[in-house]
Amino acid sequence: LWEGLPQLTVRDTGPGLPEALLDKVTERFRRASGQGTTGSGLGLSIVSELVQRQQAILTLTNRVPSGLEVSVRWERVYACAS
């Protein structure tokens, strides 16, 4: 389905996210509790807004045995004006 279309994937080796938060963590100021990290909870909300503006698709998936995978997939390629 995505063959030949642009995709950006970021994978980490952290604790991942509780399954119940995967669809909520893109809300502003939403963070998983007890992860021992700093931040304001804005990063994924900014990514989500940019993805929506580009009419792309954002997916978040927990990795096995641990970590998170965040992917942005563009369904079409836009030409840049020069």
All heavy atoms as a GROMACS GRO file, in nm:
protein
  625
    1LEU      N    1   0.082  -0.121   0.000
    1LEU     CA    2   0.000   0.000   0.000
    1LEU      C    3   0.085   0.126   0.000
    1LEU      O    4   0.055   0.222  -0.065
    1LEU     CB    5  -0.094  -0.003   0.121
    1LEU     CG    6  -0.182   0.120   0.142
    1LEU    CD1    7  -0.279   0.136   0.027
    1LEU    CD2    8  -0.255   0.110   0.272
    2TRP      N    9   0.197   0.125   0.076
    2TRP     CA   10   0.279   0.245   0.089
    2TRP      C   11   0.402   0.241   0.001
    2TRP      O   12   0.486   0.328   0.010
    2TRP     CB   13   0.320   0.264   0.235
    2TRP     CG   14   0.201   0.287   0.321
    2TRP    CD1   15   0.145   0.196   0.404
    2TRP    CD2   16   0.122   0.405   0.331
    2TRP    NE1   17   0.035   0.250   0.465
    2TRP    CE2   18   0.020   0.378   0.422
    2TRP    CE3   19   0.128   0.528   0.269
    2TRP    CZ2   20  -0.077   0.472   0.454
    2TRP    CZ3   21   0.033   0.622   0.304
    2TRP    CH2   22  -0.068   0.593   0.393
    3GLU      N   23   0.414   0.141  -0.082
    3GLU     CA   24   0.533   0.128  -0.165
    3GLU      C   25   0.552   0.250  -0.254
    3GLU      O   26   0.463   0.292  -0.324
    3GLU     CB   27   0.522   0.002  -0.251
    3GLU     CG   28   0.650  -0.033  -0.320
    3GLU     CD   29   0.641  -0.168  -0.390
    3GLU    OE1   30   0.584  -0.260  -0.330
    3GLU    OE2   31   0.689  -0.176  -0.502
    4GLY      N   32   0.670   0.308  -0.246
    4GLY     CA   33   0.703   0.423  -0.328
    4GLY      C   34   0.657   0.556  -0.273
    4GLY      O   35   0.685   0.659  -0.332
    5LEU      N   36   0.585   0.557  -0.163
    5LEU     CA   37   0.538   0.682  -0.104
    5LEU      C   38   0.627   0.719   0.015
    5LEU      O   39   0.680   0.632   0.083
    5LEU     CB   40   0.393   0.670  -0.058
    5LEU     CG   41   0.292   0.651  -0.171
    5LEU    CD1   42   0.154   0.624  -0.115
    5LEU    CD2   43   0.290   0.772  -0.262
    6PRO      N   44   0.645   0.848   0.042
    6PRO     CA   45   0.734   0.891   0.151
    6PRO      C   46   0.680   0.850   0.288
    6PRO      O   47   0.561   0.854   0.314
    6PRO     CB   48   0.737   1.043   0.139
    6PRO     CG   49   0.657   1.080   0.020
    6PRO     CD   50   0.588   0.960  -0.030
    7GLN      N   51   0.774   0.812   0.373
    7GLN     CA   52   0.742   0.774   0.510
    7GLN      C   53   0.860   0.812   0.600
    7GLN      O   54   0.975   0.797   0.561
    7GLN     CB   55   0.717   0.625   0.518
    7GLN     CG   56   0.696   0.574   0.659
    7GLN     CD   57   0.666   0.426   0.663
    7GLN    OE1   58   0.597   0.375   0.576
    7GLN    NE2   59   0.716   0.358   0.764
    8LEU      N   60   0.829   0.860   0.719
    8LEU     CA   61   0.930   0.891   0.820
    8LEU      C   62   0.894   0.810   0.944
    8LEU      O   63   0.781   0.818   0.993
    8LEU     CB   64   0.930   1.040   0.854
    8LEU     CG   65   1.017   1.082   0.972
    8LEU    CD1   66   1.165   1.065   0.937
    8LEU    CD2   67   0.988   1.225   1.011
    9THR      N   68   0.989   0.731   0.995
    9THR     CA   69   0.966   0.650   1.114
    9THR      C   70   1.075   0.677   1.216
    9THR      O   71   1.193   0.679   1.181
    9THR     CB   72   0.964   0.500   1.078
    9THR    OG1   73   0.860   0.476   0.983
    9THR    CG2   74   0.939   0.414   1.201
   10VAL      N   75   1.033   0.698   1.340
   10VAL     CA   76   1.125   0.717   1.452
   10VAL      C   77   1.096   0.607   1.553
   10VAL      O   78   0.981   0.587   1.593
   10VAL     CB   79   1.108   0.856   1.517
   10VAL    CG1   80   1.199   0.870   1.637
   10VAL    CG2   81   1.132   0.966   1.416
   11ARG      N   82   1.202   0.536   1.594
   11ARG     CA   83   1.187   0.428   1.693
   11ARG      C   84   1.277   0.458   1.811
   11ARG      O   85   1.391   0.497   1.793
   11ARG     CB   86   1.228   0.295   1.632
   11ARG     CG   87   1.142   0.251   1.518
   11ARG     CD   88   1.191   0.119   1.460
   11ARG     NE   89   1.110   0.083   1.345
   11ARG     CZ   90   1.154   0.085   1.220
   11ARG    NH1   91   1.278   0.118   1.194
   11ARG    NH2   92   1.074   0.051   1.122
   12ASP      N   93   1.224   0.434   1.932
   12ASP     CA   94   1.308   0.447   2.050
   12ASP      C   95   1.309   0.316   2.127
   12ASP      O   96   1.238   0.221   2.092
   12ASP     CB   97   1.266   0.566   2.137
   12ASP     CG   98   1.135   0.546   2.211
   12ASP    OD1   99   1.092   0.431   2.230
   12ASP    OD2  100   1.076   0.646   2.252
   13THR      N  101   1.391   0.311   2.230
   13THR     CA  102   1.402   0.190   2.311
   13THR      C  103   1.356   0.214   2.454
   13THR      O  104   1.395   0.142   2.546
   13THR     CB  105   1.548   0.138   2.312
   13THR    OG1  106   1.633   0.244   2.360
   13THR    CG2  107   1.592   0.095   2.175
   14GLY      N  108   1.273   0.316   2.474
   14GLY     CA  109   1.222   0.348   2.606
   14GLY      C  110   1.114   0.251   2.650
   14GLY      O  111   1.098   0.143   2.593
   15PRO      N  112   1.037   0.290   2.751
   15PRO     CA  113   0.936   0.200   2.807
   15PRO      C  114   0.810   0.184   2.722
   15PRO      O  115   0.725   0.101   2.751
   15PRO     CB  116   0.902   0.265   2.940
   15PRO     CG  117   0.930   0.410   2.919
   15PRO     CD  118   1.047   0.414   2.826
   16GLY      N  119   0.796   0.263   2.616
   16GLY     CA  120   0.672   0.260   2.538
   16GLY      C  121   0.562   0.335   2.612
   16GLY      O  122   0.587   0.411   2.705
   17LEU      N  123   0.439   0.312   2.570
   17LEU     CA  124   0.323   0.380   2.630
   17LEU      C  125   0.217   0.278   2.668
   17LEU      O  126   0.202   0.177   2.599
   17LEU     CB  127   0.262   0.480   2.531
   17LEU     CG  128   0.344   0.601   2.496
   17LEU    CD1  129   0.280   0.677   2.381
   17LEU    CD2  130   0.358   0.692   2.616
   18PRO      N  131   0.140   0.306   2.772
   18PRO     CA  132   0.025   0.220   2.798
   18PRO      C  133  -0.068   0.223   2.677
   18PRO      O  134  -0.088   0.328   2.615
   18PRO     CB  135  -0.041   0.286   2.920
   18PRO     CG  136   0.066   0.367   2.984
   18PRO     CD  137   0.156   0.411   2.871
   19GLU      N  138  -0.123   0.108   2.641
   19GLU     CA  139  -0.209   0.098   2.522
   19GLU      C  140  -0.322   0.201   2.525
   19GLU      O  141  -0.359   0.256   2.422
   19GLU     CB  142  -0.267  -0.043   2.509
   19GLU     CG  143  -0.164  -0.148   2.472
   19GLU     CD  144  -0.105  -0.130   2.333
   19GLU    OE1  145  -0.179  -0.090   2.240
   19GLU    OE2  146   0.015  -0.156   2.318
   20ALA      N  147  -0.377   0.228   2.642
   20ALA     CA  148  -0.489   0.323   2.654
   20ALA      C  149  -0.448   0.465   2.618
   20ALA      O  150  -0.533   0.547   2.588
   20ALA     CB  151  -0.545   0.319   2.796
   21LEU      N  152  -0.318   0.496   2.621
   21LEU     CA  153  -0.272   0.632   2.591
   21LEU      C  154  -0.229   0.650   2.445
   21LEU      O  155  -0.210   0.763   2.402
   21LEU     CB  156  -0.153   0.668   2.680
   21LEU     CG  157  -0.185   0.723   2.817
   21LEU    CD1  158  -0.057   0.761   2.891
   21LEU    CD2  159  -0.276   0.843   2.809
   22LEU      N  160  -0.215   0.544   2.370
   22LEU     CA  161  -0.164   0.556   2.233
   22LEU      C  162  -0.249   0.651   2.148
   22LEU      O  163  -0.195   0.725   2.066
   22LEU     CB  164  -0.155   0.420   2.165
   22LEU     CG  165  -0.035   0.336   2.205
   22LEU    CD1  166  -0.044   0.198   2.140
   22LEU    CD2  167   0.096   0.404   2.171
   23ASP      N  168  -0.379   0.652   2.166
   23ASP     CA  169  -0.463   0.741   2.086
   23ASP      C  170  -0.488   0.876   2.153
   23ASP      O  171  -0.553   0.962   2.097
   23ASP     CB  172  -0.596   0.674   2.051
   23ASP     CG  173  -0.679   0.638   2.172
   23ASP    OD1  174  -0.624   0.636   2.284
   23ASP    OD2  175  -0.799   0.611   2.155
   24LYS      N  176  -0.436   0.895   2.276
   24LYS     CA  177  -0.457   1.021   2.348
   24LYS      C  178  -0.330   1.103   2.364
   24LYS      O  179  -0.336   1.220   2.396
   24LYS     CB  180  -0.516   0.991   2.486
   24LYS     CG  181  -0.654   0.931   2.482
   24LYS     CD  182  -0.702   0.902   2.622
   24LYS     CE  183  -0.842   0.849   2.623
   24LYS     NZ  184  -0.855   0.713   2.582
   25VAL      N  185  -0.214   1.043   2.344
   25VAL     CA  186  -0.087   1.109   2.374
   25VAL      C  187  -0.057   1.225   2.278
   25VAL      O  188   0.032   1.305   2.304
   25VAL     CB  189   0.028   1.006   2.380
   25VAL    CG1  190   0.070   0.962   2.242
   25VAL    CG2  191   0.144   1.058   2.459
   26THR      N  192  -0.132   1.239   2.172
   26THR     CA  193  -0.114   1.352   2.081
   26THR      C  194  -0.193   1.475   2.126
   26THR      O  195  -0.183   1.580   2.063
   26THR     CB  196  -0.152   1.315   1.937
   26THR    OG1  197  -0.287   1.270   1.935
   26THR    CG2  198  -0.060   1.208   1.881
   27GLU      N  199  -0.268   1.462   2.234
   27GLU     CA  200  -0.338   1.579   2.291
   27GLU      C  201  -0.237   1.666   2.363
   27GLU      O  202  -0.142   1.617   2.423
   27GLU     CB  203  -0.446   1.533   2.389
   27GLU     CG  204  -0.555   1.451   2.326
   27GLU     CD  205  -0.648   1.388   2.430
   27GLU    OE1  206  -0.628   1.412   2.552
   27GLU    OE2  207  -0.738   1.315   2.387
   28ARG      N  208  -0.256   1.798   2.359
   28ARG     CA  209  -0.164   1.889   2.426
   28ARG      C  210  -0.156   1.860   2.575
   28ARG      O  211  -0.258   1.834   2.639
   28ARG     CB  212  -0.208   2.034   2.405
   28ARG     CG  213  -0.177   2.082   2.264
   28ARG     CD  214  -0.213   2.226   2.247
   28ARG     NE  215  -0.360   2.234   2.241
   28ARG     CZ  216  -0.429   2.343   2.263
   28ARG    NH1  217  -0.369   2.454   2.293
   28ARG    NH2  218  -0.559   2.341   2.255
   29PHE      N  219  -0.036   1.863   2.627
   29PHE     CA  220  -0.004   1.844   2.768
   29PHE      C  221  -0.032   1.704   2.821
   29PHE      O  222  -0.028   1.681   2.940
   29PHE     CB  223  -0.074   1.949   2.856
   29PHE     CG  224  -0.050   2.090   2.810
   29PHE    CD1  225  -0.152   2.164   2.755
   29PHE    CD2  226   0.076   2.146   2.818
   29PHE    CE1  227  -0.131   2.294   2.710
   29PHE    CE2  228   0.099   2.276   2.774
   29PHE     CZ  229  -0.005   2.349   2.720
   30ARG      N  230  -0.059   1.608   2.732
   30ARG     CA  231  -0.085   1.471   2.774
   30ARG      C  232   0.047   1.396   2.781
   30ARG      O  233   0.124   1.395   2.686
   30ARG     CB  234  -0.179   1.403   2.674
   30ARG     CG  235  -0.208   1.259   2.703
   30ARG     CD  236  -0.298   1.242   2.822
   30ARG     NE  237  -0.432   1.288   2.787
   30ARG     CZ  238  -0.541   1.238   2.840
   30ARG    NH1  239  -0.534   1.144   2.929
   30ARG    NH2  240  -0.657   1.286   2.805
   31ARG      N  241   0.074   1.337   2.896
   31ARG     CA  242   0.196   1.260   2.916
   31ARG      C  243   0.163   1.131   2.990
   31ARG      O  244   0.069   1.128   3.068
   31ARG     CB  245   0.297   1.339   3.000
   31ARG     CG  246   0.350   1.463   2.930
   31ARG     CD  247   0.440   1.546   3.020
   31ARG     NE  248   0.517   1.467   3.113
   31ARG     CZ  249   0.644   1.429   3.094
   31ARG    NH1  250   0.707   1.466   2.986
   31ARG    NH2  251   0.707   1.357   3.182
   32ALA      N  252   0.242   1.029   2.967
   32ALA     CA  253   0.227   0.906   3.044
   32ALA      C  254   0.287   0.930   3.182
   32ALA      O  255   0.395   0.986   3.195
   32ALA     CB  256   0.297   0.790   2.974
   33SER      N  257   0.218   0.891   3.286
   33SER     CA  258   0.267   0.913   3.422
   33SER      C  259   0.371   0.808   3.460
   33SER      O  260   0.372   0.699   3.405
   33SER     CB  261   0.152   0.912   3.522
   33SER     OG  262   0.091   0.785   3.521
   34GLY      N  263   0.458   0.846   3.553
   34GLY     CA  264   0.555   0.753   3.607
   34GLY      C  265   0.667   0.715   3.514
   34GLY      O  266   0.731   0.612   3.532
   35GLN      N  267   0.696   0.794   3.413
   35GLN     CA  268   0.803   0.759   3.320
   35GLN      C  269   0.936   0.823   3.356
   35GLN      O  270   1.036   0.792   3.295
   35GLN     CB  271   0.762   0.798   3.178
   35GLN     CG  272   0.637   0.726   3.134
   35GLN     CD  273   0.650   0.664   2.999
   35GLN    OE1  274   0.739   0.695   2.924
   35GLN    NE2  275   0.561   0.573   2.969
   36GLY      N  276   0.936   0.912   3.454
   36GLY     CA  277   1.062   0.969   3.501
   36GLY      C  278   1.132   1.056   3.399
   36GLY      O  279   1.254   1.069   3.401
   37THR      N  280   1.058   1.117   3.308
   37THR     CA  281   1.118   1.206   3.209
   37THR      C  282   1.061   1.346   3.226
   37THR      O  283   0.956   1.365   3.286
   37THR     CB  284   1.090   1.158   3.065
   37THR    OG1  285   0.950   1.152   3.045
   37THR    CG2  286   1.151   1.022   3.040
   38THR      N  287   1.131   1.443   3.172
   38THR     CA  288   1.084   1.580   3.179
   38THR      C  289   1.019   1.619   3.047
   38THR      O  290   1.035   1.552   2.946
   38THR     CB  291   1.201   1.676   3.208
   38THR    OG1  292   1.296   1.664   3.102
   38THR    CG2  293   1.266   1.642   3.340
   39GLY      N  294   0.948   1.727   3.049
   39GLY     CA  295   0.885   1.777   2.928
   39GLY      C  296   0.746   1.829   2.959
   39GLY      O  297   0.690   1.805   3.066
   40SER      N  298   0.690   1.898   2.863
   40SER     CA  299   0.559   1.960   2.884
   40SER      C  300   0.446   1.883   2.819
   40SER      O  301   0.330   1.915   2.838
   40SER     CB  302   0.560   2.103   2.831
   40SER     OG  303   0.588   2.100   2.692
   41GLY      N  304   0.476   1.781   2.741
   41GLY     CA  305   0.372   1.705   2.674
   41GLY      C  306   0.320   1.772   2.549
   41GLY      O  307   0.206   1.752   2.509
   42LEU      N  308   0.404   1.851   2.484
   42LEU     CA  309   0.362   1.920   2.362
   42LEU      C  310   0.419   1.858   2.235
   42LEU      O  311   0.367   1.881   2.126
   42LEU     CB  312   0.404   2.068   2.368
   42LEU     CG  313   0.325   2.154   2.465
   42LEU    CD1  314   0.385   2.292   2.472
   42LEU    CD2  315   0.180   2.160   2.424
   43GLY      N  316   0.525   1.781   2.243
   43GLY     CA  317   0.595   1.732   2.125
   43GLY      C  318   0.506   1.658   2.027
   43GLY      O  319   0.498   1.692   1.909
   44LEU      N  320   0.437   1.554   2.073
   44LEU     CA  321   0.353   1.476   1.982
   44LEU      C  322   0.228   1.551   1.939
   44LEU      O  323   0.174   1.525   1.832
   44LEU     CB  324   0.317   1.341   2.045
   44LEU     CG  325   0.432   1.241   2.048
   44LEU    CD1  326   0.391   1.114   2.124
   44LEU    CD2  327   0.480   1.205   1.909
   45SER      N  328   0.182   1.648   2.019
   45SER     CA  329   0.068   1.728   1.975
   45SER      C  330   0.108   1.819   1.859
   45SER      O  331   0.030   1.840   1.765
   45SER     CB  332   0.008   1.809   2.089
   45SER     OG  333   0.095   1.910   2.133
   46ILE      N  334   0.230   1.870   1.862
   46ILE     CA  335   0.280   1.952   1.751
   46ILE      C  336   0.298   1.866   1.627
   46ILE      O  337   0.257   1.904   1.517
   46ILE     CB  338   0.412   2.021   1.790
   46ILE    CG1  339   0.386   2.124   1.900
   46ILE    CG2  340   0.479   2.086   1.669
   46ILE    CD1  341   0.511   2.179   1.966
   47VAL      N  342   0.354   1.747   1.644
   47VAL     CA  343   0.370   1.654   1.531
   47VAL      C  344   0.234   1.622   1.471
   47VAL      O  345   0.216   1.626   1.348
   47VAL     CB  346   0.442   1.525   1.576
   47VAL    CG1  347   0.434   1.418   1.468
   47VAL    CG2  348   0.586   1.554   1.613
   48SER      N  349   0.136   1.594   1.556
   48SER     CA  350   0.002   1.560   1.508
   48SER      C  351  -0.060   1.674   1.427
   48SER      O  352  -0.121   1.651   1.322
   48SER     CB  353  -0.088   1.526   1.627
   48SER     OG  354  -0.217   1.495   1.585
   49GLU      N  355  -0.044   1.796   1.474
   49GLU     CA  356  -0.098   1.912   1.402
   49GLU      C  357  -0.032   1.928   1.265
   49GLU      O  358  -0.098   1.952   1.164
   49GLU     CB  359  -0.079   2.039   1.485
   49GLU     CG  360  -0.128   2.165   1.418
   49GLU     CD  361  -0.279   2.170   1.401
   49GLU    OE1  362  -0.352   2.109   1.479
   49GLU    OE2  363  -0.324   2.238   1.305
   50LEU      N  364   0.100   1.913   1.260
   50LEU     CA  365   0.172   1.924   1.132
   50LEU      C  366   0.131   1.814   1.036
   50LEU      O  367   0.114   1.837   0.915
   50LEU     CB  368   0.322   1.923   1.156
   50LEU     CG  369   0.379   2.044   1.228
   50LEU    CD1  370   0.525   2.021   1.263
   50LEU    CD2  371   0.363   2.169   1.144
   51VAL      N  372   0.114   1.694   1.087
   51VAL     CA  373   0.072   1.581   1.003
   51VAL      C  374  -0.067   1.606   0.944
   51VAL      O  375  -0.091   1.583   0.826
   51VAL     CB  376   0.077   1.450   1.085
   51VAL    CG1  377   0.004   1.337   1.014
   51VAL    CG2  378   0.221   1.410   1.114
   52GLN      N  379  -0.158   1.656   1.028
   52GLN     CA  380  -0.293   1.687   0.978
   52GLN      C  381  -0.289   1.794   0.870
   52GLN      O  382  -0.359   1.783   0.769
   52GLN     CB  383  -0.382   1.733   1.093
   52GLN     CG  384  -0.421   1.623   1.187
   52GLN     CD  385  -0.501   1.674   1.305
   52GLN    OE1  386  -0.555   1.784   1.304
   52GLN    NE2  387  -0.506   1.594   1.411
   53ARG      N  388  -0.208   1.897   0.890
   53ARG     CA  389  -0.198   2.004   0.790
   53ARG      C  390  -0.144   1.954   0.657
   53ARG      O  391  -0.176   2.010   0.552
   53ARG     CB  392  -0.111   2.117   0.842
   53ARG     CG  393  -0.177   2.196   0.952
   53ARG     CD  394  -0.089   2.307   1.000
   53ARG     NE  395  -0.151   2.374   1.114
   53ARG     CZ  396  -0.127   2.499   1.146
   53ARG    NH1  397  -0.041   2.570   1.077
   53ARG    NH2  398  -0.186   2.553   1.249
   54GLN      N  399  -0.062   1.850   0.662
   54GLN     CA  400  -0.005   1.794   0.540
   54GLN      C  401  -0.089   1.679   0.484
   54GLN      O  402  -0.050   1.615   0.387
   54GLN     CB  403   0.137   1.746   0.566
   54GLN     CG  404   0.231   1.858   0.598
   54GLN     CD  405   0.373   1.810   0.617
   54GLN    OE1  406   0.411   1.700   0.578
   54GLN    NE2  407   0.455   1.893   0.676
   55GLN      N  408  -0.202   1.653   0.545
   55GLN     CA  409  -0.292   1.545   0.504
   55GLN      C  410  -0.218   1.411   0.500
   55GLN      O  411  -0.237   1.331   0.409
   55GLN     CB  412  -0.358   1.577   0.371
   55GLN     CG  413  -0.441   1.702   0.377
   55GLN     CD  414  -0.498   1.742   0.242
   55GLN    OE1  415  -0.459   1.690   0.139
   55GLN    NE2  416  -0.591   1.834   0.244
   56ALA      N  417  -0.137   1.388   0.601
   56ALA     CA  418  -0.062   1.264   0.613
   56ALA      C  419  -0.126   1.180   0.724
   56ALA      O  420  -0.227   1.219   0.783
   56ALA     CB  421   0.084   1.293   0.645
   57ILE      N  422  -0.066   1.066   0.751
   57ILE     CA  423  -0.119   0.974   0.852
   57ILE      C  424  -0.012   0.951   0.958
   57ILE      O  425   0.102   0.918   0.927
   57ILE     CB  426  -0.158   0.840   0.787
   57ILE    CG1  427  -0.272   0.864   0.686
   57ILE    CG2  428  -0.200   0.739   0.892
   57ILE    CD1  429  -0.301   0.744   0.599
   58LEU      N  430  -0.050   0.968   1.085
   58LEU     CA  431   0.038   0.947   1.199
   58LEU      C  432  -0.002   0.819   1.270
   58LEU      O  433  -0.120   0.801   1.301
   58LEU     CB  434   0.027   1.066   1.295
   58LEU     CG  435   0.105   1.057   1.426
   58LEU    CD1  436   0.255   1.058   1.402
   58LEU    CD2  437   0.065   1.170   1.520
   59THR      N  438   0.094   0.730   1.294
   59THR     CA  439   0.067   0.610   1.371
   59THR      C  440   0.168   0.596   1.484
   59THR      O  441   0.286   0.626   1.466
   59THR     CB  442   0.070   0.483   1.284
   59THR    OG1  443   0.196   0.472   1.220
   59THR    CG2  444  -0.040   0.483   1.180
   60LEU      N  445   0.121   0.553   1.599
   60LEU     CA  446   0.205   0.525   1.715
   60LEU      C  447   0.184   0.380   1.755
   60LEU      O  448   0.069   0.337   1.770
   60LEU     CB  449   0.168   0.615   1.832
   60LEU     CG  450   0.209   0.761   1.822
   60LEU    CD1  451   0.114   0.839   1.737
   60LEU    CD2  452   0.217   0.822   1.959
   61THR      N  453   0.294   0.307   1.770
   61THR     CA  454   0.287   0.165   1.801
   61THR      C  455   0.393   0.131   1.904
   61THR      O  456   0.508   0.175   1.890
   61THR     CB  457   0.314   0.081   1.673
   61THR    OG1  458   0.229   0.127   1.568
   61THR    CG2  459   0.288  -0.065   1.698
   62ASN      N  460   0.356   0.053   2.002
   62ASN     CA  461   0.455   0.002   2.097
   62ASN      C  462   0.538  -0.105   2.030
   62ASN      O  463   0.488  -0.186   1.951
   62ASN     CB  464   0.387  -0.054   2.222
   62ASN     CG  465   0.346   0.054   2.318
   62ASN    OD1  466   0.422   0.144   2.348
   62ASN    ND2  467   0.223   0.046   2.367
   63ARG      N  468   0.668  -0.105   2.060
   63ARG     CA  469   0.760  -0.204   2.005
   63ARG      C  470   0.780  -0.317   2.106
   63ARG      O  471   0.766  -0.299   2.224
   63ARG     CB  472   0.894  -0.139   1.974
   63ARG     CG  473   0.882  -0.027   1.872
   63ARG     CD  474   1.013   0.038   1.842
   63ARG     NE  475   1.102  -0.059   1.781
   63ARG     CZ  476   1.233  -0.062   1.799
   63ARG    NH1  477   1.292   0.027   1.876
   63ARG    NH2  478   1.307  -0.152   1.741
   64VAL      N  479   0.817  -0.434   2.056
   64VAL     CA  480   0.845  -0.548   2.141
   64VAL      C  481   0.995  -0.570   2.142
   64VAL      O  482   1.056  -0.573   2.035
   64VAL     CB  483   0.772  -0.674   2.087
   64VAL    CG1  484   0.807  -0.797   2.169
   64VAL    CG2  485   0.622  -0.650   2.086
   65PRO      N  486   1.062  -0.580   2.256
   65PRO     CA  487   1.005  -0.591   2.390
   65PRO      C  488   0.975  -0.456   2.454
   65PRO      O  489   0.900  -0.450   2.550
   65PRO     CB  490   1.113  -0.665   2.469
   65PRO     CG  491   1.242  -0.620   2.406
   65PRO     CD  492   1.208  -0.603   2.260
   66SER      N  493   1.034  -0.346   2.404
   66SER     CA  494   1.003  -0.215   2.460
   66SER      C  495   1.034  -0.108   2.358
   66SER      O  496   1.107  -0.130   2.262
   66SER     CB  497   1.082  -0.188   2.589
   66SER     OG  498   1.220  -0.182   2.560
   67GLY      N  499   0.977   0.008   2.380
   67GLY     CA  500   1.001   0.120   2.290
   67GLY      C  501   0.874   0.164   2.221
   67GLY      O  502   0.768   0.102   2.233
   68LEU      N  503   0.886   0.271   2.147
   68LEU     CA  504   0.774   0.329   2.074
   68LEU      C  505   0.817   0.354   1.931
   68LEU      O  506   0.932   0.392   1.905
   68LEU     CB  507   0.731   0.462   2.139
   68LEU     CG  508   0.609   0.531   2.080
   68LEU    CD1  509   0.483   0.449   2.108
   68LEU    CD2  510   0.595   0.671   2.138
   69GLU      N  511   0.727   0.330   1.837
   69GLU     CA  512   0.752   0.361   1.696
   69GLU      C  513   0.648   0.463   1.652
   69GLU      O  514   0.528   0.442   1.670
   69GLU     CB  515   0.741   0.235   1.610
   69GLU     CG  516   0.761   0.264   1.463
   69GLU     CD  517   0.761   0.138   1.380
   69GLU    OE1  518   0.850   0.054   1.404
   69GLU    OE2  519   0.673   0.125   1.294
   70VAL      N  520   0.696   0.574   1.600
   70VAL     CA  521   0.609   0.681   1.549
   70VAL      C  522   0.636   0.695   1.400
   70VAL      O  523   0.750   0.715   1.360
   70VAL     CB  524   0.636   0.815   1.623
   70VAL    CG1  525   0.548   0.925   1.567
   70VAL    CG2  526   0.616   0.799   1.773
   71SER      N  527   0.531   0.683   1.319
   71SER     CA  528   0.546   0.691   1.174
   71SER      C  529   0.455   0.797   1.116
   71SER      O  530   0.341   0.813   1.159
   71SER     CB  531   0.512   0.557   1.108
   71SER     OG  532   0.605   0.459   1.145
   72VAL      N  533   0.507   0.867   1.017
   72VAL     CA  534   0.429   0.962   0.938
   72VAL      C  535   0.435   0.911   0.794
   72VAL      O  536   0.544   0.887   0.741
   72VAL     CB  537   0.485   1.105   0.946
   72VAL    CG1  538   0.404   1.200   0.858
   72VAL    CG2  539   0.487   1.154   1.090
   73ARG      N  540   0.318   0.896   0.734
   73ARG     CA  541   0.311   0.847   0.595
   73ARG      C  542   0.230   0.947   0.512
   73ARG      O  543   0.121   0.988   0.552
   73ARG     CB  544   0.243   0.711   0.590
   73ARG     CG  545   0.322   0.604   0.658
   73ARG     CD  546   0.251   0.471   0.646
   73ARG     NE  547   0.329   0.369   0.710
   73ARG     CZ  548   0.284   0.289   0.806
   73ARG    NH1  549   0.160   0.299   0.847
   73ARG    NH2  550   0.362   0.199   0.860
   74TRP      N  551   0.287   0.982   0.400
   74TRP     CA  552   0.219   1.073   0.309
   74TRP      C  553   0.155   0.990   0.199
   74TRP      O  554   0.221   0.907   0.136
   74TRP     CB  555   0.318   1.172   0.250
   74TRP     CG  556   0.366   1.273   0.348
   74TRP    CD1  557   0.314   1.398   0.367
   74TRP    CD2  558   0.474   1.261   0.442
   74TRP    NE1  559   0.383   1.463   0.467
   74TRP    CE2  560   0.481   1.381   0.515
   74TRP    CE3  561   0.565   1.159   0.472
   74TRP    CZ2  562   0.575   1.403   0.614
   74TRP    CZ3  563   0.658   1.180   0.571
   74TRP    CH2  564   0.663   1.301   0.641
   75GLU      N  565   0.026   1.013   0.176
   75GLU     CA  566  -0.047   0.937   0.074
   75GLU      C  567  -0.020   0.988  -0.067
   75GLU      O  568  -0.044   0.919  -0.163
   75GLU     CB  569  -0.196   0.942   0.102
   75GLU     CG  570  -0.235   0.871   0.229
   75GLU     CD  571  -0.383   0.875   0.253
   75GLU    OE1  572  -0.443   0.984   0.241
   75GLU    OE2  573  -0.439   0.770   0.283
   76ARG      N  574   0.026   1.110  -0.076
   76ARG     CA  575   0.059   1.166  -0.208
   76ARG      C  576   0.179   1.257  -0.194
   76ARG      O  577   0.210   1.306  -0.086
   76ARG     CB  578  -0.058   1.240  -0.268
   76ARG     CG  579  -0.113   1.348  -0.179
   76ARG     CD  580  -0.240   1.403  -0.238
   76ARG     NE  581  -0.337   1.413  -0.130
   76ARG     CZ  582  -0.443   1.487  -0.135
   76ARG    NH1  583  -0.470   1.555  -0.242
   76ARG    NH2  584  -0.526   1.493  -0.035
   77VAL      N  585   0.244   1.280  -0.303
   77VAL     CA  586   0.362   1.364  -0.306
   77VAL      C  587   0.322   1.497  -0.366
   77VAL      O  588   0.255   1.505  -0.468
   77VAL     CB  589   0.475   1.299  -0.389
   77VAL    CG1  590   0.596   1.388  -0.396
   77VAL    CG2  591   0.510   1.163  -0.330
   78TYR      N  592   0.363   1.606  -0.299
   78TYR     CA  593   0.333   1.740  -0.345
   78TYR      C  594   0.454   1.797  -0.417
   78TYR      O  595   0.566   1.782  -0.371
   78TYR     CB  596   0.295   1.832  -0.228
   78TYR     CG  597   0.170   1.788  -0.158
   78TYR    CD1  598   0.175   1.705  -0.046
   78TYR    CD2  599   0.046   1.827  -0.205
   78TYR    CE1  600   0.060   1.664   0.018
   78TYR    CE2  601  -0.070   1.786  -0.142
   78TYR     CZ  602  -0.062   1.704  -0.031
   78TYR     OH  603  -0.177   1.663   0.032
   79ALA      N  604   0.430   1.865  -0.526
   79ALA     CA  605   0.538   1.929  -0.599
   79ALA      C  606   0.572   2.062  -0.530
   79ALA      O  607   0.483   2.134  -0.486
   79ALA     CB  608   0.498   1.955  -0.743
   80CYS      N  609   0.698   2.091  -0.520
   80CYS     CA  610   0.743   2.218  -0.462
   80CYS      C  611   0.760   2.321  -0.574
   80CYS      O  612   0.817   2.291  -0.678
   80CYS     CB  613   0.876   2.200  -0.391
   80CYS     SG  614   0.865   2.090  -0.249
   81ALA      N  615   0.713   2.441  -0.548
   81ALA     CA  616   0.731   2.549  -0.645
   81ALA      C  617   0.874   2.602  -0.632
   81ALA      O  618   0.928   2.616  -0.524
   81ALA     CB  619   0.632   2.661  -0.618
   82SER      N  620   0.936   2.630  -0.744
   82SER     CA  621   1.074   2.680  -0.739
   82SER      C  622   1.080   2.828  -0.771
   82SER      O  623   0.993   2.891  -0.812
   82SER     CB  624   1.162   2.603  -0.835
   82SER     OG  625   1.101   2.584  -0.959
   0.00000   0.00000   0.00000
